[in-house]
């Protein structure tokens, strides 16, 4: 059985992406924030573990999607909040 790695993503997003939730993002902010999160995912996870993204209409949802793509991970969008 493979060990599952759980990340407290809201805390990570808050720490890595600046701690505030803007209502909009510029293209530059989107690129910079998704680069930071992709770097964190690559550094923290040893395998290409799929990531569940929950963020109902949140600007950071797009940041998370892009970070997953940049880090080569599969994305599962969820409408159910697990945390």
N, C-alpha and C positions, 0 to 999 in steps of 0.2 A: 504494500500500500504506500502510495506516494505521500510524503508529508506536505500538508497544505500551508502556504505562507499567507498569513493574514496581515493586512496593512490597515492601520487606522487612517484611511485616506483623507477624511476631513481635516484631521490634525496635520497631516503631511501637506495637503494643499494649502492650508493656512500658513504653515511655516515656509514652504518653498515659494508659494505664489504671492505672498505679501500680506496675508491676513485680513484682507478686506474683500468684499464681494461687489465689484462694480456692476452697474446695470449694462454697460457696454465696454467693449475692448477695442483698441485700435489694432490694425494689422501687425504693427511692431510689437505691441504687448502680447498678442496672441502667439507670435513666433517666439519671443523671448521666454514666455511662461511655459509654453509647450516644450521648448528645448530643455529648460531646467527640470521639468517633471520627467521627460524622457531620459535624461541623464541619471536622475535619481532611480528610476525603474531599472535601468541597465546596471547600475552600481549595486542596487539592493537585492535584486532577484537573480538567482543563478541560472534559472531556466526561463524559457519563453512562456511563462505562465499567463494564461488568459486573465483579463481584468474585467470585473463587473463595474460598470459606470452608472451611477444614479445621480441625476442632477436636474430634474424636471425644469426645463426652460432656464437653467442657470448658465451664465456666460462661461463658467469654468467647465461645463460639460464638454464644450467644444475643445477647450484646452486639453482636457483628459483624453478625448478621442484622438486628437493630433499627437499627443505624447505617446499613446499606445502604438499608433501607426509608425511613428519615428523610431520606437524601440522594438518594433517587429512583433508586437503582441496582438493576439485576437481580442476583440472587444465584444462584450455582452452588455447591451443597454438594458437597464432594469427600470421598471416603473414602480417597483416595490422597494421600500427603504429597509435595508437589513440592519443598519446600525441604530 
